Amino acid sequence: MAYIYIVRCEDDSLYTGITKDIRRRVREHYYKKRSGAKYTRSRQILKLEMVWETDDWSMAARLEYRIKKLRKSQKEKLILAPRKASRLLGPEFPADCYKPRPEYTLEICLSDMEGVSSVDRLQQQLSFLLELDRQKEIIRQTYLADGSRKETDAEHAWHLAIMCMVLSEYANEPIDVAKTVMMLLTHDLVEIDAGDTYAYDTRGNETKRARELKAADRIYGLLPDEQRDYLRALWDEFEAMETPEAKFANTLDKIQPVLLTDQACGKSWKEHGVSKDQIMGRNVRTHEGSEVLWEHIRKIIEKNVEGGFIKGEASGVGQNTSP
């Protein structure tokens, strides 16, 4: 069996394709998988407009080619009246050679699929894992402890996971360490699409939430449904910062840059002219995960204000005059 279909993209363009598995193919387009079309990897699909079914693959291929040659206005007419397609496609495509399948919608194709093969499931998981390789390319503003270069997102996530294993005894409340480690390893995956937004970039932070929500939908959506839902829920939990695990994970996420920057002699603080007020404002909730760790970090911040690596308060104490 072969299916010819038309999907509508976010820029209102129409894409025509052919497949032997309509549900799988629509999911590949929607989640921008490498196995999908190059055209839809750069455009989010919004709707499955039309599906035809035929038992002749050769006929389906010719039909797909003919539809692609139509003007957009003609494709719109085809979508509105698929049973009258022969008027647009010509006599070589009689109405009895294909059958409209209106029951296939975007929602149906994205819903849970019973009997998904182990091969398809593995392919989804491997696509997700290969996508994660891009996290190694995302450069943060925090320097390594020796100040030689800036760390990557992947290095940051790894460091936080180890910190959780070592420092979990200082959490204000008992936590599930394994769950918190998973949360820390995956919390910045959205930056593959959204990029790293510097903590003190006012303009960038205005759009950060919207960019990251869109990224979460795509990146976690590469996984099989139950894994997608679990990891996405972990990300949402981290962002909400309501559970003991999320609070402790956020504490580690906030204190790690301070620890590294202190060892790097305040390099990134000086480069960006960061003030004490900015750092304290960013860390207003850091104590909720660990009072012990926050007290230690607070002393480090004060030390760097006195040393001139962080701009002091309005009194001018510890003001940094470096460019």
C-alpha positions as CSV (number, residue, x, y, z in Angstrom):
1,M,0.0,0.0,0.0
2,A,1.2,3.5,-0.8
3,Y,0.1,6.9,0.5
4,I,0.4,10.3,-1.2
5,Y,0.0,13.2,1.2
6,I,0.1,17.0,1.5
7,V,1.1,18.8,4.7
8,R,0.9,22.5,5.5
9,C,3.9,24.1,7.0
10,E,4.3,27.1,9.4
11,D,5.0,29.4,6.5
12,D,1.8,28.3,4.8
13,S,3.7,26.4,2.2
14,L,2.5,22.9,1.1
15,Y,4.7,19.8,1.0
16,T,3.7,16.7,-1.0
17,G,5.2,13.3,-0.3
18,I,4.8,9.6,-0.7
19,T,5.3,6.8,1.8
20,K,4.4,3.2,2.7
21,D,3.7,4.2,6.4
22,I,1.8,7.4,6.7
23,R,1.9,7.6,10.5
24,R,5.6,7.1,10.7
25,R,6.4,9.5,7.9
26,V,4.3,12.3,9.4
27,R,6.0,11.8,12.7
28,E,9.4,12.1,10.9
29,H,8.3,15.4,9.4
30,Y,6.8,16.8,12.6
31,Y,9.7,16.0,14.8
32,K,12.3,17.0,12.2
33,K,14.1,13.7,12.2
34,R,17.1,13.2,10.0
35,S,15.1,10.5,8.1
36,G,12.5,13.1,7.2
37,A,12.6,15.5,4.3
38,K,15.1,18.3,4.2
39,Y,12.2,20.7,3.4
40,T,10.3,20.0,6.6
41,R,13.4,19.9,8.8
42,S,13.6,23.7,8.3
43,R,9.8,24.2,8.6
44,Q,7.4,23.0,11.3
45,I,4.4,21.2,9.9
46,L,1.1,22.4,11.2
47,K,-1.5,20.2,9.5
48,L,-1.9,17.0,7.5
49,E,-4.1,18.4,4.8
50,M,-4.8,15.4,2.6
51,V,-4.0,11.7,2.3
52,W,-4.7,9.3,-0.6
53,E,-4.2,5.6,-0.7
54,T,-3.4,3.3,-3.6
55,D,-2.1,-0.2,-3.9
56,D,0.1,0.7,-6.9
57,W,3.5,2.2,-5.9
58,S,4.3,3.2,-9.4
59,M,1.0,5.0,-9.8
60,A,1.6,6.7,-6.4
61,A,5.0,7.9,-7.5
62,R,3.6,9.4,-10.7
63,L,0.8,11.0,-8.8
64,E,3.1,12.6,-6.3
65,Y,5.2,14.0,-9.1
66,R,2.1,15.4,-10.8
67,I,0.9,17.1,-7.6
68,K,4.3,18.7,-7.0
69,K,4.1,20.3,-10.4
70,L,0.8,22.0,-9.5
71,R,0.7,25.6,-8.5
72,K,-0.1,26.3,-4.8
73,S,-3.6,27.6,-5.7
74,Q,-4.3,24.3,-7.6
75,K,-3.1,22.3,-4.6
76,E,-5.5,24.3,-2.4
77,K,-8.4,23.3,-4.7
78,L,-7.2,19.7,-4.5
79,I,-7.3,19.8,-0.7
80,L,-10.8,21.2,-0.7
81,A,-12.1,18.6,-3.2
82,P,-9.8,15.6,-3.3
83,R,-12.5,13.4,-5.0
84,K,-12.6,15.7,-8.0
85,A,-8.8,15.5,-8.4
86,S,-9.0,14.2,-12.0
87,R,-10.1,17.6,-13.2
88,L,-6.8,19.0,-12.0
89,L,-4.5,16.0,-12.6
90,G,-5.7,14.9,-16.0
91,P,-7.2,11.7,-17.5
92,E,-4.1,9.6,-16.8
93,F,-5.2,9.7,-13.1
94,P,-8.7,8.3,-13.0
95,A,-10.6,8.7,-9.7
96,D,-10.7,4.9,-9.1
97,C,-6.9,4.7,-8.9
98,Y,-6.6,6.3,-5.5
99,K,-8.8,6.6,-2.4
100,P,-9.0,9.6,-0.1
101,R,-8.3,8.7,3.6
102,P,-9.7,11.6,5.6
103,E,-9.4,9.7,8.9
104,Y,-5.7,10.3,8.9
105,T,-5.1,13.6,10.7
106,L,-1.9,15.1,12.2
107,E,-3.3,14.3,15.7
108,I,-3.9,10.7,14.8
109,C,-0.5,10.3,13.2
110,L,1.2,11.8,16.3
111,S,-0.8,9.7,18.8
112,D,0.5,6.6,20.4
113,M,1.0,3.8,17.9
114,E,0.2,0.2,19.0
115,G,2.6,-2.3,17.7
116,V,5.5,0.0,16.9
117,S,8.3,-2.2,15.8
118,S,11.5,-2.5,17.8
119,V,13.4,-1.3,14.7
120,D,11.3,1.9,14.6
121,R,11.7,2.5,18.4
122,L,15.4,2.0,18.2
123,Q,15.6,4.4,15.3
124,Q,13.8,7.1,17.3
125,Q,16.1,6.6,20.2
126,L,19.2,6.7,18.1
127,S,18.0,9.9,16.3
128,F,17.6,11.5,19.7
129,L,21.0,10.5,20.9
130,L,22.7,11.7,17.7
131,E,20.9,15.0,18.0
132,L,22.4,15.4,21.5
133,D,25.8,15.3,20.0
134,R,25.2,18.9,19.0
135,Q,25.2,19.9,22.7
136,K,29.0,19.5,22.6
137,E,29.1,22.5,20.3
138,I,27.1,25.0,22.5
139,I,29.6,27.3,24.1
140,R,28.7,28.9,27.5
141,Q,30.1,32.1,28.9
142,T,31.7,30.4,31.9
143,Y,35.4,29.6,31.6
144,L,37.0,26.4,32.8
145,A,38.7,26.7,36.2
146,D,42.1,27.4,34.6
147,G,40.6,30.1,32.5
148,S,41.9,28.6,29.3
149,R,38.6,28.4,27.4
150,K,34.9,28.5,27.9
151,E,33.0,25.3,28.8
152,T,30.4,23.6,26.6
153,D,26.9,22.8,27.5
154,A,27.7,19.1,27.6
155,E,30.6,19.7,29.9
156,H,28.4,21.8,32.1
157,A,25.7,19.1,32.4
158,W,28.3,16.4,33.2
159,H,29.9,18.5,35.9
160,L,26.5,19.2,37.5
161,A,25.6,15.5,37.5
162,I,28.9,14.7,39.3
163,M,28.3,17.5,41.7
164,C,24.9,16.1,42.6
165,M,26.4,12.7,43.3
166,V,29.0,14.2,45.6
167,L,27.1,17.0,47.3
168,S,23.6,15.5,47.7
169,E,24.1,15.3,51.5
170,Y,23.8,19.1,51.6
171,A,20.3,19.3,50.1
172,N,17.8,21.0,52.4
173,E,15.5,18.0,52.0
174,P,16.1,14.3,51.1
175,I,16.2,13.9,47.3
176,D,16.2,11.1,44.8
177,V,19.8,11.4,43.6
178,A,19.3,9.3,40.4
179,K,16.3,11.4,39.4
180,T,18.1,14.6,40.0
181,V,21.1,13.5,38.0
182,M,18.9,12.7,35.1
183,M,17.3,16.1,35.5
184,L,20.7,17.8,35.4
185,L,22.0,15.8,32.4
186,T,19.0,16.8,30.3
187,H,17.9,20.3,31.6
188,D,20.0,22.2,29.0
189,L,19.2,20.0,25.9
190,V,16.8,22.8,24.8
191,E,19.9,24.9,24.1
192,I,20.7,22.8,21.1
193,D,18.0,24.9,19.4
194,A,17.6,27.9,21.7
195,G,21.3,28.5,22.3
196,D,22.9,29.4,25.6
197,T,21.5,32.7,27.0
198,Y,24.0,34.4,29.2
199,A,22.7,34.9,32.7
200,Y,23.0,38.7,32.6
201,D,21.9,39.2,29.0
202,T,18.7,41.2,29.7
203,R,17.4,41.3,26.1
204,G,18.2,37.6,25.5
205,N,16.3,36.5,28.6
206,E,13.2,38.3,27.4
207,T,12.7,35.6,24.7
208,K,14.5,32.7,26.4
209,R,11.3,31.0,27.7
210,A,9.5,31.0,24.3
211,R,12.6,29.8,22.5
212,E,13.2,27.0,25.0
213,L,9.6,25.8,25.0
214,K,9.7,25.4,21.3
215,A,13.0,23.6,21.5
216,A,11.7,21.2,24.2
217,D,8.8,20.2,22.0
218,R,11.1,19.3,19.1
219,I,14.0,17.7,20.9
220,Y,12.2,15.6,23.4
221,G,9.7,14.8,20.7
222,L,12.4,12.7,18.9
223,L,12.0,10.0,21.5
224,P,9.3,7.2,21.7
225,D,6.3,8.6,23.4
226,E,6.8,7.4,27.0
227,Q,10.4,8.4,27.1
228,R,9.5,11.8,25.5
229,D,6.9,12.3,28.2
230,Y,9.2,11.4,31.1
231,L,12.1,13.5,30.1
232,R,9.9,16.4,29.1
233,A,8.3,16.2,32.5
234,L,11.7,16.3,34.2
235,W,12.5,19.5,32.2
236,D,9.2,21.0,33.2
237,E,9.9,20.1,36.9
238,F,13.3,21.7,36.8
239,E,11.9,24.9,35.3
240,A,9.1,25.0,37.9
241,M,11.5,24.6,40.8
242,E,8.9,23.3,43.2
243,T,10.1,19.8,44.2
244,P,13.2,19.1,46.4
245,E,15.0,17.6,43.4
246,A,14.3,20.6,41.2
247,K,15.3,23.0,43.9
248,F,18.6,21.2,44.5
249,A,19.3,20.9,40.8
250,N,18.8,24.6,40.3
251,T,21.1,25.3,43.2
252,L,23.9,23.3,41.6
253,D,23.2,25.0,38.3
254,K,23.6,28.4,39.9
255,I,26.7,27.7,42.1
256,Q,28.8,25.9,39.5
257,P,29.5,29.0,37.4
258,V,30.5,30.9,40.6
259,L,32.9,28.1,41.6
260,L,34.6,28.0,38.2
261,T,34.7,31.8,37.7
262,D,36.2,32.2,41.2
263,Q,39.0,29.8,40.2
264,A,39.5,31.6,36.9
265,C,40.1,34.9,38.7
266,G,36.7,36.3,37.8
267,K,37.5,36.2,34.1
268,S,33.9,36.2,32.8
269,W,32.7,38.6,35.5
270,K,35.3,41.1,34.4
271,E,34.6,40.6,30.7
272,H,30.9,41.4,31.2
273,G,31.3,44.0,34.0
274,V,29.0,41.9,36.3
275,S,27.9,43.5,39.6
276,K,27.1,42.1,42.9
277,D,23.5,43.2,42.6
278,Q,23.2,41.1,39.4
279,I,24.7,38.0,40.9
280,M,22.6,38.3,44.1
281,G,19.4,38.9,42.0
282,R,20.1,35.8,39.9
283,N,20.7,33.7,43.1
284,V,17.7,34.9,45.1
285,R,16.3,31.4,45.3
286,T,19.6,29.4,45.3
287,H,19.3,28.8,49.1
288,E,16.1,26.9,48.6
289,G,18.0,23.8,47.5
290,S,20.8,24.0,50.0
291,E,21.4,26.6,52.7
292,V,24.9,25.1,53.3
293,L,26.1,25.4,49.7
294,W,24.6,28.9,49.3
295,E,26.4,30.2,52.4
296,H,29.7,28.9,51.0
297,I,29.0,30.6,47.6
298,R,27.9,33.8,49.3
299,K,31.3,34.1,50.9
300,I,33.0,33.5,47.6
301,I,30.9,36.3,46.0
302,E,31.9,38.7,48.8
303,K,35.6,37.8,48.4
304,N,35.4,38.6,44.7
305,V,33.7,41.9,45.4
306,E,36.5,42.9,47.8
307,G,39.1,41.7,45.2
308,G,37.6,43.9,42.5
309,F,36.5,41.0,40.2
310,I,32.8,41.8,40.8
311,K,31.5,45.3,40.8
312,G,30.5,46.4,44.2
313,E,27.4,48.2,45.4
314,A,26.6,51.8,45.0
315,S,29.1,52.8,47.7
316,G,31.9,51.9,45.3
317,V,33.5,49.2,47.4
318,G,35.2,46.7,45.2
319,Q,34.3,48.5,42.0
320,N,35.9,46.9,39.0
321,T,37.4,49.4,36.5
322,S,38.5,46.8,33.9
323,P,36.9,47.2,30.5
